[in-house]
Amino acid sequence: MTTFEIVDAEPLQARELIEAGWFVLDVRSDGEWAAGRIPHSTHMPLAEVVSGVGSRVIEPVLVVTSDGGKGWRVAQYLKQEGIEAGNLLGGMLAWELAGLPVER
């Protein structure tokens, strides 16, 4: 049974988690990914998470979506699978508004 809680991370806290070694899982569409992403993140479109997460995820995981809305649900799924997970509050929109690095 997992005892950790899902981390809801504001962009600056998310940067700290990433610097501490959290795996960044970007579940946005291919087009959104191509338009800009958090450096060193891994792309896995939302539709592939259920089938592909087990072989490609290193714990703990920070989930990235466009605006953070679906990220919490993905993090909840990962938690149910026994994976420590968090959600980037506000998603890539908030990350970019905070002036944090974006790879294109």
HELIX and SHEET records of a PDB file:
HELIX    1   1 PRO A   11  GLU A   19  1                                   9    
HELIX    2   2 ASP A   30  ALA A   35  1                                   6    
HELIX    3   3 LEU A   46  GLU A   48  5                                   3    
HELIX    4   4 VAL A   49  ARG A   56  1                                   8    
HELIX    5   5 GLY A   69  GLN A   80  1                                  12    
HELIX    6   6 GLY A   91  LEU A   97  1                                   7    
SHEET    1   A 5 VAL A   7  ALA A   9  0                                        
SHEET    2   A 5 ALA A  85  LEU A  88  1                                        
SHEET    3   A 5 VAL A  61  VAL A  64  1                                        
SHEET    4   A 5 PHE A  23  ASP A  26  1                                        
SHEET    5   A 5 THR A  42  HIS A  43  1                                        
END                                                                             
